[in-house]
Amino acid sequence: MLSSDLSFIVDHSTWGRALSPAERALVMATTTERHVRAGEGIVSVGDAAAHWLGLIDGLAKMSVTAADGRITTLTGASRGAWFGEGSLLRHEPFRYDVIALRDSHIAELPRATFEALRQGSLPFNHCLQHLMNARLGLFIGMLRNDRLLAPDARVAACLASLYNPDLAFDPGPRLDLTQAEIALLAGVSRQRANQALQRLHERGLVCLGSRGLQIPDVNGLQTYAFKPI
């Protein structure tokens, strides 16, 4: 039996709001759900891309692992995020791992439904284009920050990405994230994440609390994250 949470993330996603009643009925009839514990893989490198994946609840990171064991974080995913469309479009296995950082609730929309929407819905294609463009912009910004050794901007970009409406739901001004989770999402050490958050706090871009943090100026955070260097 499908949960009301699945209905919520479909109906409040940009692409979900663009569906016709018949298309929405197809999505709800074919999408399945599963739960993944913190630390477990949602998908692994080499897995067949059989579904478009949505994060009903939880927190996850996408990463790749080098032959020597070094792990590079690509990006994070929070509630309302959908991912895996690139692998579906290329008809190839996943090239990255997706790891649950918290106990997570996953939606799995099958390839056949994804292709039916892509072939029959122009609004769905527009939403998919916006999603992929937003993800490309995020990756370019994070690659630049990584190459130019700007951990403050990398942490800022990680936090700012959570407020991109094309990537996930608006989490509100308060982020229930630990510094360890932020470090994992940003792909930096916990010490660097702590230092970056302190400097962002001094600039008035984040407010640090005993539990989580607040973002008083989302636009300012986004501007700082992708400012010219």
Residue pairs with C-beta under 8 A, 6 or more apart in sequence:
2 28
2 31
2 33
3 33
3 56
3 105
5 56
5 57
5 105
6 28
6 31
6 33
6 56
6 107
7 28
9 16
9 54
9 55
9 56
9 79
9 80
9 107
9 169
10 16
10 19
10 24
10 27
10 28
10 31
10 107
11 17
11 24
12 80
12 169
13 54
13 80
13 82
14 127
14 130
14 131
14 165
14 166
15 82
15 123
15 124
15 127
15 128
15 131
16 24
16 27
18 121
18 123
18 124
18 126
18 127
19 27
19 117
19 121
19 123
19 124
20 121
23 117
23 120
23 121
23 124
26 113
26 116
26 117
27 109
27 113
27 117
30 109
30 110
30 112
30 113
31 107
31 108
31 109
31 110
31 113
32 107
32 108
32 110
33 56
33 105
33 106
33 107
33 108
34 105
34 106
34 108
35 103
35 104
35 105
35 106
36 42
36 58
36 100
36 103
36 104
36 106
37 100
37 103
38 100
38 101
38 102
38 103
38 104
39 99
39 100
39 101
40 99
40 100
41 97
41 98
41 99
41 100
42 53
42 60
42 98
42 99
42 100
42 104
42 106
43 53
43 84
43 94
43 97
43 98
44 94
44 97
45 64
45 65
45 93
45 94
45 95
45 96
45 97
46 93
46 94
47 93
47 94
48 93
49 84
49 87
49 88
49 91
49 92
49 93
49 94
49 111
50 110
50 111
51 84
51 108
51 109
51 110
51 111
51 114
52 82
52 83
52 84
52 85
52 88
52 108
52 109
52 111
52 114
53 82
53 83
53 84
53 98
53 106
53 107
53 108
53 109
54 80
54 81
54 82
54 83
54 106
54 107
54 108
54 109
55 77
55 78
55 79
55 80
55 81
55 82
55 83
55 104
55 105
55 106
55 107
55 168
56 79
56 104
56 105
56 106
56 107
57 79
57 104
57 105
58 79
58 100
58 101
58 102
58 103
58 104
58 105
58 106
59 76
59 77
59 78
59 100
59 101
59 102
59 104
59 177
59 181
59 185
60 76
60 77
60 81
60 98
60 99
60 100
60 101
60 104
61 73
61 74
61 75
61 76
61 77
61 98
61 99
61 101
61 184
61 185
62 73
62 74
62 75
62 76
62 77
62 83
62 96
62 97
62 98
63 71
63 72
63 73
63 74
63 96
63 97
63 99
63 187
64 71
64 72
64 74
64 95
64 96
64 97
65 71
65 72
65 97
66 72
72 187
73 184
73 185
73 186
73 187
74 96
74 139
74 142
74 187
75 135
75 138
75 139
75 142
75 158
75 161
75 185
76 101
76 158
76 161
76 162
76 184
76 185
77 83
77 98
77 168
78 162
78 168
78 169
78 171
79 168
79 169
79 171
80 168
80 169
81 167
81 168
82 131
83 98
84 94
85 114
85 128
85 131
85 132
86 132
87 93
87 94
87 95
88 111
88 114
88 115
101 181
101 184
101 185
102 181
117 124
118 124
118 125
118 128
130 166
131 166
131 167
133 166
134 164
134 166
134 167
135 167
138 157
138 161
138 164
138 167
141 157
141 225
141 226
142 154
142 157
142 158
142 187
144 229
145 151
145 153
145 154
145 157
145 225
146 154
146 187
148 229
150 229
151 186
151 188
151 192
151 193
151 195
151 196
152 195
152 196
152 199
152 200
153 224
153 225
153 226
153 227
153 229
154 186
154 187
154 188
154 196
155 182
155 186
155 188
155 192
155 193
155 196
155 197
155 200
156 196
156 200
156 205
156 221
156 224
156 225
157 186
157 225
157 226
158 182
158 185
158 186
159 175
159 182
159 206
159 215
159 221
159 225
160 218
160 221
160 222
160 225
160 226
161 167
161 168
162 168
162 171
162 175
163 170
163 171
163 215
163 218
163 221
163 222
173 214
173 215
173 216
174 212
174 213
174 214
174 215
175 212
175 213
175 214
175 215
176 211
176 212
177 185
177 212
177 213
178 212
179 190
179 193
179 194
179 197
180 190
180 193
182 193
182 197
183 189
183 190
183 192
183 193
186 193
186 196
188 196
197 206
197 208
197 213
198 208
200 206
200 221
200 224
201 207
201 208
203 224
204 216
204 217
204 220
205 215
205 216
205 217
205 220
205 221
205 224
206 213
206 214
206 215
206 216
206 221
207 213
207 214
207 215
207 216
215 221
